[in-house]
């Protein structure tokens, strides 16, 4: 998979995720499978517990099915998954 700005349109439920940075220090280091997504949160299954992470406050690493690891700022993911598909993406480069 080629990394493009369109990566934020990807469906993240079922992928492995890890929180690299967060304004809430208790969330840093949480990793596991994404089991649910709402407009403002991701729910990650971490050691058998569901952890709800606020997207706007965190930076995530996602392990995509093809083996690629992608770092994404959660601010880019805010919004419902079905609405992100329609969202226009401004190129930063």
C-alpha positions in Angstrom: 0.0 0.0 0.0 1.4 3.4 -1.0 1.1 6.0 1.8 -0.9 8.9 0.6 -3.1 11.5 2.4 -6.0 9.2 1.6 -4.9 6.9 4.4 -7.3 8.7 6.7 -10.1 7.3 4.7 -9.1 3.8 5.7 -11.3 1.6 7.9 -9.4 1.1 11.2 -11.7 -1.3 12.9 -9.8 -4.6 13.1 -6.3 -3.1 12.8 -3.6 -3.2 15.5 -3.0 0.3 17.1 -0.7 1.8 19.6 -0.9 5.2 21.3 2.5 6.9 20.9 1.7 10.3 22.4 -1.3 11.7 24.2 -2.2 14.7 26.3 -3.5 12.2 28.8 -0.4 10.4 30.0 -2.4 7.4 31.2 -3.1 6.5 27.6 0.4 6.4 26.3 1.6 2.9 25.5 -1.9 1.3 25.2 -1.9 -1.1 22.3 -4.2 -3.7 20.8 -6.9 -4.3 18.2 -9.4 -1.5 17.4 -12.8 -2.9 18.1 -15.0 0.2 17.7 -14.9 3.7 16.4 -17.2 6.7 17.1 -16.9 10.3 16.0 -14.5 11.3 18.7 -13.1 8.0 20.1 -11.4 4.7 19.2 -12.1 1.7 21.4 -9.0 -0.5 21.7 -9.0 -4.0 23.2 -5.9 -3.9 25.5 -5.2 -6.9 27.7 -8.8 -8.1 27.6 -10.2 -4.6 28.5 -11.8 -2.1 26.3 -10.0 1.3 26.4 -11.7 4.3 24.9 -9.2 6.7 23.5 -10.1 10.3 22.5 -8.8 10.8 18.9 -8.2 14.5 19.2 -5.7 14.0 22.1 -3.5 11.2 20.7 -1.0 10.2 18.0 -1.5 6.6 16.8 0.6 3.9 15.1 -1.6 1.6 13.0 -0.3 -1.8 11.7 -2.1 -2.2 8.4 -3.0 -5.6 7.0 -0.1 -5.5 4.4 2.4 -5.1 7.2 3.0 -1.4 6.9 3.1 0.8 10.0 1.5 4.2 9.7 1.7 7.1 12.2 -1.4 9.3 12.2 -2.3 12.3 14.3 -5.8 11.6 15.8 -6.9 15.1 14.9 -7.1 13.9 11.3 -9.3 11.1 12.3 -12.0 13.1 14.1 -15.4 12.4 12.5 -17.4 9.3 11.8 -15.7 6.7 9.6 -18.4 6.9 7.0 -18.0 10.7 6.8 -14.2 10.6 6.5 -14.6 8.8 3.1 -16.4 11.9 1.7 -14.0 14.4 3.3 -11.8 16.5 1.0 -8.1 16.2 2.0 -5.8 19.1 1.6 -2.3 18.1 0.5 0.4 19.3 2.9 3.2 18.9 0.4 
